[in-house]
Amino acid sequence: MTLDTVKHAAKTPEAEQPWAELGLKQDEYARIREILGRRPTGAELAMYSVMWSEHCSYKSSKVHLKQFGEKVPENDAMLVGIGENAGVVDVGQGYAVTFKVESHNHPSYIEPYQGAATGVGGIVRDILAMGARPVAVVDPLRFGAADHPDTKRVLPGVVAGIGGYGNCLGLPNIGGEVVFDACYQGNPLVNAGCIGVMKHEDIHLAKASGAGNKVILYGARTGGDGIGGVSVLASETFDDTKPTKRPAVQVGDPFQEKLLIECTLEVFKEQLVAGIQDLGGAGLSCATSELASAGSGGMRVELDTVPLRDSSLSPEEILMSESQERMCAIVEPDKVDRFLEICEKWDVIATVIGEVTDGTRLEIFWHGEQIVDVPPRSVAHEGPTYHRPYARPDWQDALQADDANKLARPATGDELRAQILQVVASPNQASKAWITDQYDRFVQGNTVLAQPEDSGMVRIDEETNLGVALATDGNGRFAKLDPYAGAQLALAEAYRNVAATGAKPLAVSDCLNFGSPEDPAVMWQFAEATRGLADACQTLGTPVTGGNVSLYNQTGDVAIHPTPVVAVLGVIDDVNRRTPVAFAEAGQLIYLLGDTKEELGGSAWSQVVHDHLGGLPPEVDLERERLLAEILISASRDGMADAAHDLSDGGLIQALVESCLRGGNGARLVVPEGVDPFVFLFSESAGRAIVSVPRSEELRFTDMCGARGLPATRIGVVDGDAIDVQGQFSIALSELRTAHEETIPGLIA
């Protein structure tokens, strides 16, 4: 077959091309021809198809995402914002922290182990590309019904992939979530996050500047295991009638990635890199076009110099391959030899594949023949922008009118006791130790808090004990009831979780998981959730540093619940003052902070006891969240609270069970006068937390809460080996532990 060169493309304008098979729309293909003034070559078509995919171009979402930049001013801590591989914030003492959350949803359904493993690998390289040493990972996960047969296929594979890759890299897994719901049956959500640490002067950006500088591809050889990969998989819905996409799932090698990390950090240390980009979604198409687009000139690449695992790969396949463990660096000519020397030391293959030019084009050659001649911005940053139609679905009113507050409630203490055990043992509220025990949470020796704490925390300076905390949260049930409020509740919960450990919330990353943007109802959910998150970040003063959008999470015409996952990063000046969840000392006083209202819409109780979803989610009060966070941080800093736990899924009783089981101490509680015991225990009102306060600190603590106007109610004492609610019931910790810990192993193992 004749090679499709630029000259040949110009001479054969009517040649048929497989643009539709590559996921392009007819008008998109026409736009490419308009940009180039001719039809694209096969290689150019491959590049545009992956770079203009939903996953890479954000073509359906960017008109809404711009709110994050418009509404939320960058605070003093922001060093690098939206648009780079990951955001960077100043955490003090000369340190900067970079963090981000990404999705690997569709690949993880097709091939759970490799889909999840390469999701971890990809987010780690994003962090590495900023100049940082990766120090921890997190994994917010969503699966179908816990008792569904396919969940037994997907969940163990995903968990093994995350653990296998992260453990081999020597990165502690410090946080995340596991949620089960039938809506995720055909579309599990595998989101992965990473934190990296560096000094301010070590920040690197993805740009190719300086004519004559060399383009070096280093890391693993390029193979056919990830052709199209996530860029294609994440850009359409699953449909049983379509051919399998198994070959599109990437294959990871964590040992190669570990070498790549150490090699990259050494070339950074010797200041050998002028620009750098990891190869993730869209592979070389992305790395070359984005580096050239962000630089001041053009780029020439000799594609036939790329090291291959499969010599039969065509130029188009090489450009589309998403093979893992690869990076692309821009290096000044006089530093190339040293760069290659360090790569050889670490047994990392490195090849000069091109150079930066003083032109304006990205030019790619194959054995001397030009196969790509494009303006790089048109590939990387000027893809389609869709103003998708959206409309509030006609079923939304009926869903909200189906009020969960009207469901039948327990009438006696015995019924209340039984339903508590039922909720505590439900898959979403049960212990996830079977999962998290497969992750190394303490490797490197700097993990301060990890699952099942409210947020993960790592020390980043061993002398000063400076640390950072990260929490991820997102409640798809709340967002289904009201996507605007649901997104704000996700932010509020993550913000509250960080503050509960004693860290000050600084910045946000997000992973927005939704169904097909071609459905006006789904697009309305996305628009409302994005608006809600931007408004809430504006109020709380937490800028969005970056993130990810994952669309087309649906099977046929059935979409997942809208699931905006929000990650909040916080800083603590001394990790020795962190506040854990556990009630560790008998005799301490238990205080409930915040107001409890009759709010059961989307609650764990309504789901577990009644299999019900309806009504309105809890009310959001962001100023209350800010005040609560200030109190929790002050209590931690000044030694006024020995334990703290936010109230969210499952309400007060779930938080009490977790704090009691974690510390091995029971609790005696008194329901406040005039309060319904059921509402007291099961309401999921936001802006609340429980704390255990040493008796010696009670007056100081209550004075602080009173002076700042935060309701603080003494509800009990840490004591005994049971949770005893006066006048209602008593449940031994041994019975609670059995209910809490045996569910997941019984369903999955």
C-alpha atoms as one frame of an Amber mdcrd trajectory, in Angstrom:
protein
   0.000   0.000   0.000   1.297   3.452  -0.910   2.293   5.560   2.060  -0.211
   8.374   2.559   2.122  11.367   2.481   1.252  15.047   2.606   1.997  15.359
  -1.122  -0.190  12.367  -1.934  -3.042  13.770   0.193  -2.895  17.075  -1.671
  -3.122  15.270  -5.017  -5.994  12.919  -4.033  -8.660  15.125  -2.435 -11.506
  12.699  -3.111  -9.891   9.642  -1.520 -12.280   8.034   0.972 -11.150   8.089
   4.583 -12.434   6.213   7.665 -13.248   9.346   9.685 -16.483   7.929  11.081
 -14.816   4.705  12.212 -12.290   6.825  14.099 -15.060   8.591  16.011 -15.150
  11.873  14.066 -18.381  13.559  12.993 -18.842  14.651   9.401 -18.613  18.336
  10.283 -15.443  17.672  12.309 -13.868  15.956   9.309 -14.875  18.903   7.145
 -13.297  21.264   9.657  -9.999  19.346   9.504  -9.978  19.685   5.712 -10.647
  23.402   6.097  -7.759  23.830   8.545  -5.314  21.987   6.305  -6.615  23.255
   2.972  -6.697  19.640   1.773  -7.729  16.244   3.006  -5.672  14.924   5.914
  -3.180  12.122   5.516  -3.912   8.907   7.357  -1.485   9.924  10.096  -3.050
  13.368  10.440  -6.515  11.849  10.558  -5.358   9.522  13.336  -3.967  12.438
  15.332  -7.058  14.595  14.985  -9.357  11.702  15.800  -7.742  10.978  19.166
  -6.999  14.577  20.092 -10.513  15.718  19.170 -12.089  12.879  21.129 -14.274
  13.737  24.090 -11.635  12.494  26.524  -8.843  14.692  25.154 -10.571  17.812
  23.821 -13.386  18.327  26.363 -15.492  19.414  23.402 -18.832  18.979  25.170
 -17.718  20.216  28.572 -15.294  23.100  28.151 -18.000  25.740  27.713 -19.114
  24.855  31.250 -15.668  24.211  32.744 -14.566  27.782  32.015 -16.607  28.806
  35.075 -13.845  27.416  37.268 -11.477  30.048  35.962 -14.040  32.844  35.721
 -15.763  32.476  39.089 -13.001  31.219  41.360 -10.054  33.582  41.794  -6.663
  31.989  42.256  -5.610  32.358  45.888  -2.140  33.129  47.161  -1.327  29.437
  47.319  -1.914  28.749  43.608   1.302  28.349  41.625   0.040  26.509  38.533
  -3.616  26.293  37.568  -5.874  24.728  34.959  -4.252  23.821  31.640  -1.135
  21.956  32.733  -0.737  18.256  33.524  -1.727  18.995  37.128  -2.267  21.976
  39.402   0.393  23.131  41.854  -0.123  24.890  45.195   2.252  26.462  47.698
   2.119  24.667  51.069   4.802  26.692  52.822   8.451  26.240  53.797   9.448
  26.421  50.120   7.433  23.325  49.234   4.894  22.996  46.456   2.390  20.164
  46.084   0.803  19.010  42.846  -2.292  16.822  42.754  -4.911  15.633  40.316
  -7.685  13.070  39.826  -8.295  11.260  36.515 -10.667   8.571  35.261 -10.023
   5.173  33.706 -13.611   4.007  33.729 -14.284   2.292  30.422 -10.943   0.456
  30.160 -11.463  -0.892  33.688 -14.798  -2.452  32.757 -13.316  -4.215  29.738
 -10.091  -5.358  31.425 -10.339  -4.606  35.143  -6.766  -5.320  36.183  -4.929
  -3.485  33.412  -7.539  -0.741  33.152  -7.127   0.147  36.823  -3.354  -0.402
  36.896  -2.706   1.897  33.950  -5.057   4.458  35.460  -2.684   4.635  38.430
   0.338   4.732  36.137  -1.091   7.559  34.058  -1.951   9.842  36.954   1.459
   9.238  38.531   3.156  10.362  35.289   0.980  13.497  35.196   2.338  14.388
  38.619   5.899  13.449  37.667   5.714  15.650  34.550   5.192  18.700  36.776
   8.621  18.141  38.331   7.382  16.475  41.513   8.185  13.240  43.263   4.924
  11.271  43.582   4.322  10.526  47.277   0.834   8.992  47.531  -2.186   7.823
  45.549  -5.942   7.682  46.199  -8.690   5.752  44.423 -12.381   6.795  44.401
 -14.250   3.744  43.031 -17.865   2.993  42.038 -19.186  -0.471  41.223 -22.532
  -2.032  40.390 -24.683  -3.862  42.917 -22.446  -5.654  45.419 -24.302  -8.944
  44.965 -24.307  -8.849  41.153 -22.209 -11.610  39.527 -20.315  -9.163  37.308
 -19.223  -7.132  40.320 -17.291 -10.225  41.404 -15.426  -9.991  38.089 -14.798
  -6.264  38.020 -14.088  -5.334  41.650 -11.357  -7.872  42.497  -9.605  -7.128
  39.208  -9.719  -3.366  39.719  -8.500  -3.624  43.305  -5.712  -5.993  42.303
  -4.683  -3.653  39.491  -4.564  -0.601  41.752  -2.726  -2.473  44.477  -0.393
  -4.292  42.144   0.731  -1.170  40.315   0.827   1.228  43.277   2.495  -1.268
  45.608   5.211  -1.996  43.039   5.865   1.736  42.665   6.244   2.018  46.423
   3.492   4.622  46.695   1.143   4.490  49.685  -2.572   4.404  48.905  -3.959
   6.761  51.534  -7.566   7.444  50.591 -10.535   7.119  48.313 -13.971   5.567
  48.437 -15.827   2.428  47.402 -19.503   2.825  46.506 -21.931   0.218  45.199
 -25.031   1.079  43.180 -26.867  -0.736  40.392 -26.532   2.346  38.160 -22.795
   1.586  37.790 -23.367  -2.025  36.759 -22.162  -1.634  33.188 -20.037   1.426
  33.856 -17.868   1.195  36.955 -16.042   4.392  37.849 -12.334   3.921  38.445
 -10.950   7.327  39.347  -7.338   7.626  40.444  -5.543  10.505  42.145  -1.954
  11.264  43.012  -0.049  13.774  45.155   3.481  14.935  44.365   5.929  17.125
  46.266   8.642  19.466  45.030  10.366  22.741  45.806   9.017  25.852  44.082
  12.024  26.091  41.791  11.513  22.531  40.526   8.193  23.136  38.735   8.266
  22.000  35.082   5.772  22.811  32.343   4.710  21.085  29.117   6.157  23.289
  26.388   8.659  22.985  23.552  10.642  26.192  23.053  14.072  26.978  21.650
  14.778  26.158  18.029  17.304  23.356  17.780  16.368  21.784  21.097  15.960
  18.038  20.813  12.803  16.008  21.313  13.622  12.859  23.287  11.187   9.981
  23.757  12.158   7.836  26.725  10.692   4.943  28.679   9.033   1.826  27.361
   8.917   0.813  23.721   5.750   1.628  21.787   3.415  -1.287  21.154  -0.038
  -2.024  19.845  -1.631  -2.733  23.232  -3.151   0.712  23.647  -4.070   1.900
  20.154  -6.913   4.372  20.560  -6.991   3.442  24.227  -8.795   5.682  26.641
  -9.173   8.453  24.052 -11.536   6.225  22.058 -13.005   4.112  24.858 -14.055
   7.149  26.873 -15.770   8.846  23.954 -18.819   6.703  23.400 -21.269   4.557
  25.313 -21.007   0.811  25.696 -23.246  -1.182  23.384 -23.385  -4.960  23.257
 -23.894  -4.866  19.486 -20.518  -3.259  18.816 -17.288  -5.236  18.427 -15.090
  -5.724  21.468 -12.599  -3.009  22.278 -10.323  -5.264  24.314  -7.212  -4.493
  22.178  -7.597  -0.810  23.087  -6.843  -1.389  26.783  -3.288  -0.498  27.726
  -0.929  -2.865  29.540   1.127  -1.524  32.424   4.581  -2.362  33.794   5.049
  -0.746  37.229   8.709  -1.747  37.426   9.400   0.167  34.212   7.466   3.112
  35.654   9.541   3.073  38.829  12.716   3.309  36.750  11.118   6.083  34.698
  10.270   8.039  37.865  13.789   7.859  39.293  15.362   8.603  35.925  13.128
  11.636  35.400  13.777  13.019  38.871  17.520  12.765  38.268  17.387  14.639
  34.950  15.266  17.267  36.705  17.850  17.553  39.483  20.606  18.188  36.933
  18.398  20.729  35.121  18.595  18.933  31.800  14.977  19.457  30.716  13.495
  22.548  29.022  10.006  21.066  28.704   8.340  17.732  29.416   5.111  15.851
  28.819   3.977  12.381  29.787   2.441  10.079  27.196  -1.033   9.135  28.350
  -4.290   9.557  26.468  -3.569   9.934  22.704   0.081   8.966  23.176   2.575
  10.609  20.816  -0.216  12.554  19.116  -0.843  14.341  22.389   2.761  14.761
  23.548   4.085  16.215  20.301   1.129  18.485  19.534   0.759  19.804  23.088
   4.472  20.466  23.543   4.661  22.263  20.199   1.412  24.140  20.791   2.530
  25.450  24.171   5.984  26.411  22.885   7.211  29.268  20.762   7.993  27.421
  17.543   7.290  24.272  15.587   8.521  20.697  15.811   9.936  18.116  13.421
   9.686  14.439  14.355  11.219  11.380  12.634   8.578   8.821  13.542  10.562
   5.841  12.241  13.106   6.392  15.045  10.520   5.564  17.735  11.538   2.330
  19.548   8.864  -0.313  18.925   7.774  -3.556  20.541   5.994  -4.511  17.321
   7.780  -3.741  14.061   4.571  -4.171  12.058   2.943  -1.047  13.488   1.900
   1.537  10.922   2.670   5.248  11.408  -0.970   5.849  12.323  -0.841   3.139
  14.975   2.381   4.518  16.436   0.801   7.960  16.739  -2.383   6.575  18.319
  -0.760   4.029  20.638  -1.248   4.661  24.333   1.428   2.245  25.468   2.375
   3.061  29.021   5.488   4.231  30.880   6.620   6.789  28.275   7.671  10.439
  28.537   8.720  13.093  26.039  11.360  15.690  26.981  12.696  18.809  25.292
  16.461  18.996  25.843  19.068  21.552  24.768  21.653  20.032  22.373  24.598
  20.353  24.770  22.661  18.464  27.458  21.512  15.544  25.317  24.519  13.310
  26.009  24.124  13.664  29.767  20.379  13.070  29.494  20.954   9.858  27.552
  23.667   8.812  29.997  21.268   9.073  32.949  18.620   7.128  31.035  21.140
   4.374  30.357  22.082   4.306  34.047  18.439   3.629  34.927  18.020   1.110
  32.080  15.491   3.408  30.393  15.412   3.441  26.595  15.845   7.000  25.285
  15.841   8.151  21.676  16.144  11.530  20.001  13.114  11.524  17.694  13.123
  15.148  16.530  13.796  18.771  17.288  12.130  22.090  17.919  12.048  24.318
  14.833  11.670  28.036  14.307   8.555  27.444  12.216   4.904  27.180  13.193
   4.060  23.634  12.125   4.226  20.168  13.599   5.915  18.093  10.921   6.266
  14.333  11.185   8.267  12.178   8.788   8.337   8.434   8.124  11.518   7.165
   6.439  12.051  10.572   4.869   8.478  11.028   3.647   6.374  13.754   5.278
   3.171  12.289   6.701   2.067  15.138   9.025   2.114  18.908   8.429  -0.332
  20.614  10.797  -0.657  23.704  12.988  -0.089  22.121  16.428  -2.698  24.266
  18.209  -5.375  22.988  15.841  -4.667  19.488  17.093  -4.022  20.149  20.773
  -6.052  23.175  21.763  -8.455  24.203  19.018 -10.661  21.166  18.731 -14.432
  21.383  18.410 -16.454  23.295  20.969 -20.009  22.050  21.404 -22.835  23.956
  23.003 -24.833  20.809  23.620 -28.564  21.314  24.169 -29.621  20.634  27.720
 -32.922  20.617  29.539 -34.168  19.715  32.978 -35.579  16.186  32.586 -39.333
  15.797  32.812 -38.926  13.160  35.543 -36.986  15.438  37.900 -40.052  16.978
  39.563 -41.595  13.573  40.292 -38.281  12.301  41.686 -37.978  15.246  44.059
 -41.642  15.004  45.069 -41.158  11.377  46.160 -40.091  12.542  49.614 -37.898
  10.152  51.602 -38.944  11.919  54.803 -42.357  10.249  54.428 -41.040   6.679
  54.421 -42.049   4.353  57.257 -39.749   4.732  60.258 -38.845   2.488  63.173
 -41.420   2.865  65.957 -39.527   1.272  68.841 -36.004   1.058  70.187 -35.784
  -2.551  69.011 -36.750  -1.576  65.460 -34.244   1.256  65.544 -31.559  -1.150
  66.723 -32.361  -3.619  63.935 -32.213  -0.956  61.251 -28.915   0.366  62.559
 -27.393  -3.093  62.198 -28.927  -3.341  58.735 -27.351  -0.058  57.617 -23.983
  -0.735  59.259 -23.788  -4.081  57.473 -24.869  -2.708  54.070 -22.153  -2.808
  51.376 -21.736   0.974  51.197 -21.441   1.455  54.966 -19.582  -1.753  55.786
 -15.838  -1.904  56.354 -13.769  -1.813  53.161 -10.773  -3.436  54.852 -10.919
  -6.403  52.450 -10.142  -3.883  49.707  -7.795  -1.454  51.439  -5.728  -4.216
  53.034  -4.574  -5.094  49.507  -2.928  -1.680  49.263   0.299  -0.714  50.976
  -0.774   2.360  52.920   2.434   2.994  54.855   5.326   2.397  52.448   7.962
   5.197  52.522   7.186   5.759  56.215   5.521   9.155  55.809   1.873   8.123
  55.920   0.231   9.756  58.915  -3.406   8.887  58.215  -4.924   6.455  55.716
  -8.200   4.609  55.163 -10.553   4.464  56.955  -9.688   7.928  58.277 -11.626
  10.982  57.093  -8.746  11.992  54.835  -5.360  10.604  53.981  -2.360  12.526
  55.278   1.351  12.344  54.500   4.325  14.089  56.038   6.396  15.962  53.439
   9.201  17.294  55.632  10.728  15.033  58.264  12.336  17.898  60.202   9.395
  20.294  60.495   6.622  17.674  60.170   4.839  19.736  57.517   2.146  17.602
  55.925  -0.696  17.543  53.433  -4.086  15.852  53.535  -6.318  14.741  50.672
  -9.951  13.627  50.697 -12.159  12.599  47.780 -15.941  12.513  47.941 -18.973
  12.354  45.701 -22.543  11.189  46.277 -24.277  10.225  43.040 -27.602   9.759
  44.812 -27.569  13.362  46.012 -26.554  14.561  42.549 -29.374  12.586  40.930
 -31.867  14.355  43.190 -30.322  17.775  42.576 -27.084  17.978  40.563 -26.354
  21.578  41.602 -26.634  20.803  45.316 -25.087  17.340  44.841 -21.846  18.800
  43.497 -21.729  21.308  46.344 -22.317  18.549  48.872 -19.411  16.583  47.365
 -17.128  19.577  47.818 -18.472  20.259  51.305 -17.877  16.689  52.426 -14.306
  16.549  51.115 -13.616  19.992  52.617 -15.052  18.814  55.959 -13.072  15.574
  55.849  -9.801  17.434  55.395 -10.614  19.852  58.207 -11.640  16.995  60.529
  -8.051  15.746  60.468  -6.733  19.191  61.372  -5.577  20.307  57.915  -6.555
  23.599  56.285  -8.321  23.097  52.901  -6.431  24.866  50.107  -7.489  23.759
  46.638  -9.655  21.412  44.596  -9.309  18.879  41.796 -12.304  17.077  40.350
 -13.332  14.102  38.277 -16.758  14.694  36.735 -18.398  11.384  35.763 -21.603
  11.566  33.715 -23.575   9.801  30.987 -23.816  10.746  27.316 -23.559  14.489
  26.558 -25.818  13.855  23.562 -28.703  13.346  26.012 -30.120  16.775  26.985
 -31.058  15.457  30.453 -27.489  14.298  31.122 -26.101  17.547  29.769 -28.390
  19.446  32.131 -27.052  17.399  35.026 -23.502  18.225  33.955 -24.214  21.926
  33.512 -25.911  22.156  36.909 -23.204  20.190  38.723 -20.441  22.280  37.164
 -22.262  25.492  38.054 -22.811  24.250  41.599 -19.192  23.272  42.091 -17.890
  26.563  40.697 -20.242  28.574  42.903 -19.250  26.585  45.988 -15.521  26.903
  45.281 -16.044  30.632  44.916 -17.728  30.822  48.320 -15.166  28.654  50.102
 -12.195  30.237  48.350 -10.853  26.917  47.106  -9.694  27.245  43.477  -9.988
  24.347  41.055  -6.453  23.491  39.953  -7.461  20.984  37.287  -9.243  17.711
  36.877 -10.958  15.429  34.446 -14.296  14.931  32.723 -15.538  11.428  31.968
 -18.632  11.293  29.760 -20.538   8.521  27.984 -20.751   6.502  31.194 -23.879
   4.645  30.218 -25.003   1.405  28.654 -27.475   1.924  25.846 -29.746   4.720
  27.024 -29.246   4.065  30.753 -26.829   6.552  32.320 -25.055   6.353  35.657
 -26.100   8.718  38.407 -24.335  12.046  37.840 -21.195  11.572  39.919 -19.001
  14.607  40.446 -16.055  13.383  42.519 -14.257  16.219  44.304 -10.767  16.052
  45.794  -9.742  18.652  48.376  -6.102  19.172  49.312  -5.228  20.617  52.720
  -2.056  21.556  54.569  -1.105  21.005  58.217   1.995  22.566  59.716   2.661
  19.695  62.113   1.342  16.217  61.405   1.849  15.274  65.046  -1.246  17.374
  65.769  -3.520  15.534  63.341  -6.894  14.358  64.595  -7.848  10.709  63.946
 -11.317   9.171  63.790 -10.881   6.740  66.688 -12.332   7.221  70.174  -9.141
   6.096  71.863  -9.651   7.171  75.471 -12.536   6.281  77.766 -14.114   9.107
  79.714 -13.842  11.708  76.985 -16.948  13.724  76.127 -18.688  13.354  72.769
 -19.901  16.568  71.174 -22.082  16.935  68.086 -21.194  20.047  66.086 -23.782
  21.619  63.793 -27.552  21.424  63.344 -29.506  18.227  62.708 -32.584  18.527
  60.503 -35.051  16.017  59.120 -33.063  15.346  55.930 -33.281  11.806  54.579
 -33.448  12.294  50.795 -30.781  10.137  49.171 -29.725   8.849  52.576 -28.130
   5.507  53.337 -31.147   4.640  55.485 -33.602   5.255  52.628 -31.482   3.146
  50.293 -30.816   0.218  52.612 -34.119  -0.064  54.452 -36.499   1.008  51.680
 -34.514   0.734  48.408 -35.711   4.263  47.776 -34.284   7.285  45.990 -36.368
  10.420  46.051 -36.923  13.797  47.646 -34.292  16.478  48.072 -30.705  16.067
  49.270 -29.563  17.797  52.471 -29.404  21.583  52.391 -25.989  23.091  51.697
 -24.729  25.876  53.947 -21.212  26.729  52.809 -20.650  29.408  55.429 -21.471
  26.807  58.090 -18.999  24.433  56.439 -16.326  27.113  56.599 -17.066  27.797
  60.285 -17.096  24.100  61.156 -13.747  23.663  59.417 -12.242  26.560  61.380
 -13.421  25.013  64.648 -12.084  21.559  63.762  -8.715  22.963  62.695  -8.420
  25.088  65.838  -9.397  22.160  68.064  -6.717  20.032  66.434  -4.040  22.715
  66.598  -4.724  23.622  70.233  -5.215  20.102  71.579  -8.908  20.466  72.398
 -10.119  17.345  70.550  -8.561  13.899  70.512 -10.851  12.495  67.807 -13.083
  13.922  65.098 -15.291  12.411  62.419 -17.439  14.147  59.850 -21.111  13.164
  59.524 -22.164  12.097  56.041 -23.366   8.725  54.669 -25.347   6.924  57.360
 -25.581   9.966  59.620 -24.567  10.215  63.267 -24.897   6.528  64.083 -22.577
   5.467  61.250 -19.913   7.936  62.375 -20.231   6.748  65.993 -19.911   3.106
  64.988 -16.769   3.842  62.967 -15.143   5.934  65.724 -15.996   3.336  68.383
 -14.795   0.347  66.368 -11.650   2.159  65.282 -10.687   2.964  68.867 -12.091
  -0.135  70.561 -14.190   1.926  72.965 -17.954   2.144  73.269 -20.153   5.181
  73.813 -23.101   6.122  76.014 -25.439   8.605  74.355 -28.398  10.704  75.371
 -30.817  11.896  72.697 -31.324  15.663  73.193 -34.689  16.577  74.628 -37.401
  17.096  72.028 -35.410  15.386  69.257 -36.708  12.329  67.393 -34.171   9.514
  68.086 -34.534   8.267  64.513 -33.767  11.678  62.981 -30.985  12.194  65.527
 -29.276   8.985  64.448 -30.009   8.721  60.700 -30.347  12.264  59.340 -27.632
  13.177  56.846 -27.683  16.923  57.397 -24.459  18.491  56.161 -22.118  20.785
  58.079 -21.785  18.427  61.053 -19.111  16.455  62.874 -18.589  14.624  66.129
 -15.566  15.158  68.340 -14.269  13.581  71.530 -13.096  16.217  73.979 -10.940
  15.570  77.063 -12.793  16.735  80.182  -9.968  19.132  80.931 -10.594  20.868
  77.603 -14.402  20.986  77.685 -14.761  24.570  78.875 -12.161  25.898  76.441
 -13.773  23.970  73.575 -17.353  25.052  74.307 -16.246  28.645  74.824 -14.597
  28.593  71.396 -17.689  27.160  69.711 -19.954  29.621  71.502 -17.789  32.619
  70.656 -17.825  31.683  66.982 -21.513  30.796  66.881 -21.252  27.087  66.099
 -23.866  24.858  67.765 -22.072  22.300  69.977 -24.201  19.742  71.810 -22.820
  17.327  74.380 -24.452  14.022  73.454 -22.494  11.429  75.420 -19.298   9.974
  76.706 -16.742   7.460  75.459 -17.256   4.442  77.699 -17.757   0.680  77.833
 -17.878  -1.937  75.112 -21.206  -1.073  73.495 -23.061   1.808  71.881 -25.807
   2.530  74.387 -28.475   5.091  73.468 -30.308   5.839  76.690 -33.922   4.724
  76.664 -33.629   3.178  73.187 -31.184   0.284  72.750 -27.713  -1.055  73.345
 -25.518  -2.834  70.760 -22.288  -4.524  71.798 -19.197  -3.520  69.827 -18.604
  -7.199  69.092 -21.985  -7.419  67.333 -21.343  -4.188  65.449 -17.895  -5.360
  64.409 -19.276  -8.592  62.986 -21.964  -6.715  61.053 -19.491  -4.128  59.814
 -16.603  -6.357  58.800 -18.103  -9.523  57.330 -20.200  -8.061  54.509 -17.641
  -7.341  51.791 -15.636 -10.570  52.205 -18.912 -12.488  52.148 -20.003 -10.879
  48.873 -16.723 -10.622  46.989 -14.146 -13.033  48.355
